Structure formats: structure tokens, C-alpha cells
Amino acid sequence: MRALLNNITLEQEIASDSEVIVVCSGCHDSTPDIVREFAALDPRVKLIEESTRLGKASAVNLILSRAKGNFIVFISADVIPQPNCLLALFKPMNDPSVGISCGKPVPVPRGRTLIRGIVNTLWGFHNWQLEKLNDAGLLMHASEVFCLRKGIVTSIPTDLVNDDAYIAVRAKSLGYAIKYAPQSQVGVSGPQTVGDYIQQRRRIIAGHYQVHDQTGHFSQFLFYSIVVRPLVTFRILVEYFALHGSIRSGIATGLLELAANFLAGIDRVRGKSHAIWTISTSTKTAREL
């Protein structure tokens, strides 16, 4: 958290009348004290504390209700914005027809060779797909960092897992465009174990099904894309692996995605909630690129 707040308040060019709202939900570590330390020095930094862990959706709703500006940037605590990340994110928002702009997650190189290759393949294809769908005007997805035009979404369901996917679907259904801003980059730390990878992907995929159940629409994720746009998705996959991908990592990623989709499907049938999820501890060691 200290690295993130340092980055946002010192390295990113944000206006003096901006707010940096941090929600600490059931935190039992030093995070609230770090935020208070920053707030004492910078009036833009504001702390909201929840005594118990209520899930990310609760934190998002607090931000949606408290934020005062015309644009709200959502960024997770475990990512590191790269230079000019926020400025690049704001540029597409100059067009009033754009409701969301989303940035580019860049995986931090870490872990053993196989899991590092899997994480790189997942995020690499993720970003490649965002770029191609953006160019085709089909993008309906937000990412690890995204900017929302205030008022488009005022609250989200409290049991929601994928807040970004839900917000993107709602914005698109209201007629707003979603734009990909690849110059807006954040460093992300993927899981370092196969178990953590499957756990994380299982939760996220279950979250996509939840968004569909609540809105009637899917945000973009691989299995949905294969089913709904098989030719477009196949072409994007071929282009990506021809230019950037490792076949070995691609096969491993595909097998793990099948496993995660299967487990997420079981969770959906059983009605299992991932709103307050088990933390994948091997993802929580982000560092600057």
C-alpha cells in the first residue's frame, strides 16, 4: 500500500482537487495506519474503514457514493501504476460518448518458469484481445485499472465478485462506449502456484457467470468469446500465438482454464458465493517493474 500511495500521490500527475479514497475492509495489518500517515501529509488522501471484511463490492459502493469528481478511477491495492498511467487513462474520457476507459495490465516477471509462462500467456492474450475488440468497436470489459464516468453506475450488487465486468456491462447497455488505453499500464503480480492460479481463475470465471445471471450479458472472457464469437476468437488466438505466444505455455494455460471453468460451473450449480474470497497469498508480493 505504501508503494501504491507513493506512486499515486507523488509520481502520477493528478490534480490538486483530486481525491484518493482508500477503503480498508476488515484490515488487521498496518494498512490503515499507512493510509492515515499519508492522509496527515496530503489532504487528497481519505480513509474509509470497515470493521469487518465485507467484500470488494461493498468497498466499490462506498467509493461510488463518496467520490465527488466527474471521473472515478478504480485501482486495486496490489498493482503498481507505471509512468503516466492515469493521464493516459483520462484521455479517452474527453469524448462524452465514452463511459469507461481501461488500462493495460503488465505481469511482473516472477515465479517458476511454467507458472510465469502461464501468467504471461493469460495477460498477454487478455491485452491482445482487448486491443482487437477495441479496434472493432466490440469492447465490453474493464481491467485492473479503469476510469468510470460518474453517474453511469451508482451502486453494484453487494454479493458481486467481478465489479469491473458488471460496471462494463451496465455502461455498454446504456449506450456508452468502452475504450482500451494501452499506454495506461499497471504492473500486476500473478499467482506463483498452480493451486492459487486455479483458485483465482475459478473465482473470476464464476463472477462472469454471476454478471450474466444478473444482467443477461457477459463481459468478455475467453470461454464466452469462444462460444459467442468462435471465428473472431480463433483468429485472435492464432495471431497472438504466431507473434507473441509460447505453444507450451498456451497448452498449459488452456488446460488450467478448462479446469477453472469446470469448477466455476460446479460453483454456479451449487450456488457457492465468492463475494468474500480466500486470498491467493502468492499474488500479494507486487513490486515495481
KEBAMAR-431388 format. One line per field, with one value per residue (C-alpha): x, y, z. Coordinates in Angstrom, 3 decimals, m for minus. Layout:
KEBAMAR-431388
xx [X, ...]
yy [Y, ...]
zz [Z, ...]
END
This chain:
KEBAMAR-431388
xx [0.000, 2.842, 4.325, 0.939, 0.141, 3.618, 3.118, m0.297, 0.402, 3.982, 4.623, 1.265, 0.199, m3.158, m4.909, m4.738, m8.527, m8.486, m9.328, m7.508, m10.074, m8.795, m11.257, m9.804, m12.270, m11.571, m7.831, m5.807, m2.411, m0.688, m2.615, m4.964, m2.012, m0.127, m3.142, m3.512, 0.162, m0.355, m3.629, m1.864, 0.538, m1.767, m5.412, m6.307, m5.894, m9.008, m9.504, m12.749, m12.609, m14.948, m14.564, m15.293, m14.382, m17.475, m16.043, m14.889, m18.414, m19.043, m15.825, m16.784, m20.215, m18.608, m16.377, m19.281, m21.271, m18.430, m16.469, m17.022, m15.319, m16.661, m14.468, m13.670, m10.555, m10.671, m7.346, m6.569, m4.202, m1.851, m0.899, 1.695, 0.797, 3.510, 4.530, 1.645, m0.823, m3.611, m3.067, m3.301, m6.465, m8.178, m7.538, m10.345, m12.784, m12.630, m15.190, m18.577, m19.769, m17.087, m18.261, m15.196, m11.547, m9.456, m5.710, m3.227, m2.129, 1.533, 2.572, 5.536, 8.090, 8.229, 7.867, 8.996, 9.267, 5.999, 3.683, 5.400, 4.734, 1.083, 0.542, 2.279, 0.139, m3.091, m2.386, m0.752, m3.788, m6.074, m4.421, m4.228, m7.952, m8.787, m6.854, m8.542, m12.054, m11.426, m10.463, m13.639, m15.849, m16.868, m15.130, m17.274, m14.695, m12.837, m9.485, m7.196, m7.303, m10.226, m11.863, m15.640, m17.690, m19.511, m23.256, m23.312, m23.309, m24.268, m24.152, m23.482, m24.944, m23.299, m22.615, m20.836, m17.448, m16.417, m17.216, m15.323, m17.219, m20.588, m19.820, m18.656, m21.827, m24.019, m22.178, m22.436, m26.140, m26.715, m25.118, m21.691, m18.516, m15.662, m12.141, m8.845, m5.934, m2.799, m0.493, m2.145, m0.212, m0.118, 2.209, 0.268, 1.533, 0.020, m0.168, 3.057, 1.453, m0.927, m3.305, m3.522, m3.918, m6.889, m8.418, m8.165, m9.436, m12.273, m13.485, m13.211, m14.998, m17.752, m18.006, m18.575, m21.449, m22.850, m22.755, m24.641, m27.245, m27.832, m27.678, m28.374, m25.000, m21.440, m18.382, m15.536, m13.699, m12.121, m14.789, m17.574, m15.627, m15.028, m18.740, m20.193, m17.528, m15.629, m14.189, m13.093, m11.641, m9.837, m8.308, m7.178, m5.691, m3.794, m2.482, m1.386, 0.493, 2.019, 3.509, 3.949, 2.911, 4.639, 2.839, 3.902, 2.564, m0.530, m1.385, m0.819, m2.948, m5.727, m5.818, m5.940, m8.680, m10.745, m10.283, m11.197, m14.295, m15.397, m15.014, m16.738, m19.633, m19.947, m19.906, m22.690, m24.872, m24.265, m24.893, m21.488, m20.645, m17.197, m18.123, m15.697, m12.970, m9.972, m6.901, m4.328, m1.306, 1.241, m0.201, 0.374, 4.021, 3.780, 6.815, 7.654, 8.685]
yy [0.000, 2.403, 1.880, 2.409, 5.600, 6.962, 6.262, 7.910, 10.992, 11.675, 10.101, 10.395, 13.833, 14.206, 17.499, 19.221, 18.896, 15.132, 12.561, 9.361, 7.239, 4.086, 1.554, m0.785, m3.596, m5.665, m4.958, m6.397, m5.353, m1.966, m0.734, 1.701, 3.232, 3.711, 5.454, 7.721, 8.586, 9.702, 11.487, 13.569, 14.860, 15.027, 16.164, 14.385, 11.010, 9.828, 6.643, 4.679, 1.791, m1.179, m3.086, m6.437, m7.780, m7.222, m7.903, m5.750, m4.829, m3.079, m1.075, m0.139, 1.069, 3.244, 4.837, 5.328, 7.090, 9.250, 10.282, 13.916, 14.236, 13.695, 10.620, 7.756, 5.635, 2.177, 0.559, m2.481, m2.173, m4.855, m3.237, m0.592, 2.131, 2.825, 6.383, 8.493, 5.687, 7.986, 10.688, 8.081, 6.693, 10.092, 10.887, 8.737, 10.283, 13.604, 12.040, 12.279, 9.090, 7.106, 5.779, 3.727, 3.652, 0.717, 0.281, m2.450, m4.908, m5.907, m9.035, m8.673, m11.394, m13.752, m17.383, m20.584, m20.853, m22.754, m20.640, m17.460, m18.544, m19.306, m15.903, m14.130, m16.031, m15.219, m11.499, m11.311, m12.745, m10.692, m7.464, m8.606, m9.399, m6.018, m4.254, m6.178, m5.838, m2.140, m1.664, m3.485, m1.419, m4.570, m3.990, m4.691, m5.096, m3.152, m4.166, m3.924, m0.153, 1.677, 5.089, 5.427, 8.481, 9.312, 8.679, 5.812, 3.301, 4.469, 1.105, m2.565, m5.719, m6.359, m10.029, m9.253, m10.789, m9.055, m5.402, m4.325, m6.736, m5.691, m1.972, m2.505, m4.395, m1.727, 1.092, m0.693, m1.420, 2.316, 3.077, 4.228, 3.194, 1.452, 2.279, 0.499, 2.756, 0.588, 3.471, 3.329, 0.448, m1.177, m3.891, m6.946, m9.914, m13.211, m16.364, m18.280, m21.701, m23.721, m24.077, m20.316, m19.802, m22.169, m20.689, m17.177, m18.070, m20.185, m17.185, m14.776, m17.092, m17.756, m13.963, m13.702, m16.179, m14.153, m10.976, m12.802, m14.067, m10.517, m8.562, m11.051, m10.228, m11.495, m9.329, m10.602, m13.668, m16.494, m19.211, m16.739, m15.427, m18.932, m19.791, m16.480, m15.348, m18.524, m17.292, m13.910, m15.507, m18.218, m15.593, m13.515, m16.600, m17.596, m14.056, m13.799, m17.100, m16.512, m13.231, m13.469, m16.732, m19.886, m23.033, m24.877, m22.137, m21.845, m25.534, m25.349, m22.210, m23.825, m26.893, m24.801, m22.618, m25.737, m26.880, m23.447, m23.229, m26.708, m25.798, m22.441, m24.255, m26.525, m23.475, m21.906, m25.031, m25.291, m21.594, m21.045, m17.395, m15.961, m12.462, m12.686, m14.857, m16.678, m14.594, m16.156, m15.275, m15.882, m12.936, m10.414, m9.587, m6.993, m4.872, m2.194, m3.260]
zz [0.000, 0.782, m2.695, m4.343, m2.432, m3.066, m6.748, m6.977, m4.850, m5.963, m9.375, m11.129, m12.315, m10.591, m9.920, m6.553, m6.170, m6.799, m4.143, m3.323, m1.470, 0.218, 1.619, 4.251, 4.770, 7.855, 7.654, 10.523, 9.227, 9.086, 6.021, 7.861, 9.722, 6.439, 4.899, 7.967, 7.656, 4.052, 4.869, 7.519, 4.859, 1.826, 2.197, m1.054, 0.696, 2.530, 4.538, 4.849, 7.305, 7.614, 10.867, 9.202, 5.774, 3.640, 0.186, m2.692, m3.841, m0.538, m0.969, m4.540, m3.385, m0.721, m3.357, m5.777, m3.044, m1.674, m4.769, m5.766, m9.153, m12.655, m13.161, m10.809, m11.293, m9.738, m8.975, m6.837, m3.889, m5.221, m8.536, m9.360, m11.900, m14.443, m15.507, m16.886, m16.181, m15.005, m17.616, m20.391, m18.797, m18.812, m22.483, m23.985, m21.498, m23.365, m25.696, m23.890, m25.587, m23.717, m20.366, m19.413, m20.356, m19.215, m18.915, m19.723, m17.011, m17.411, m15.481, m13.133, m14.047, m11.080, m10.031, m11.686, m15.445, m16.075, m13.918, m15.131, m18.714, m17.903, m16.265, m19.151, m21.662, m19.828, m19.553, m22.958, m24.701, m22.454, m23.629, m27.258, m27.214, m25.641, m28.395, m31.210, m29.753, m29.124, m32.775, m33.835, m31.502, m29.606, m26.272, m23.199, m20.492, m17.841, m16.420, m13.370, m13.681, m15.266, m15.305, m14.993, m15.867, m12.647, m12.617, m15.109, m12.268, m8.776, m6.989, m7.632, m6.045, m2.681, m3.414, m6.697, m7.480, m10.730, m10.142, m13.273, m15.529, m14.096, m14.462, m18.059, m18.988, m17.382, m19.188, m22.532, m22.025, m21.517, m24.870, m23.688, m25.470, m23.680, m24.805, m24.270, m23.311, m23.684, m22.661, m19.219, m17.682, m14.253, m13.003, m11.791, m9.806, m10.894, m8.756, m8.238, m7.776, m9.943, m6.988, m6.490, m10.244, m10.465, m7.296, m8.692, m12.165, m10.718, m8.722, m11.653, m14.087, m11.528, m11.288, m15.047, m14.813, m11.915, m14.021, m16.781, m14.317, m13.033, m16.301, m19.086, m20.648, m20.405, m20.186, m22.341, m21.102, m23.048, m22.780, m23.603, m26.581, m27.941, m27.705, m28.949, m31.445, m32.354, m35.662, m34.295, m31.146, m33.106, m35.385, m32.394, m30.730, m33.882, m34.377, m30.753, m30.642, m34.061, m32.885, m29.122, m27.556, m26.384, m27.522, m24.359, m22.111, m24.302, m23.882, m20.109, m19.860, m21.904, m19.666, m16.497, m17.989, m18.723, m15.118, m13.745, m15.979, m14.857, m11.170, m11.685, m13.350, m10.318, m8.039, m10.075, m9.844, m6.102, m5.540, m3.979, m3.328, m3.995, m2.811, 0.104, m1.303, 0.054, m0.684, m3.011, m0.917, m3.684, m5.662, m2.877, m3.393, m6.162, m6.815, m9.334, m12.823]
END
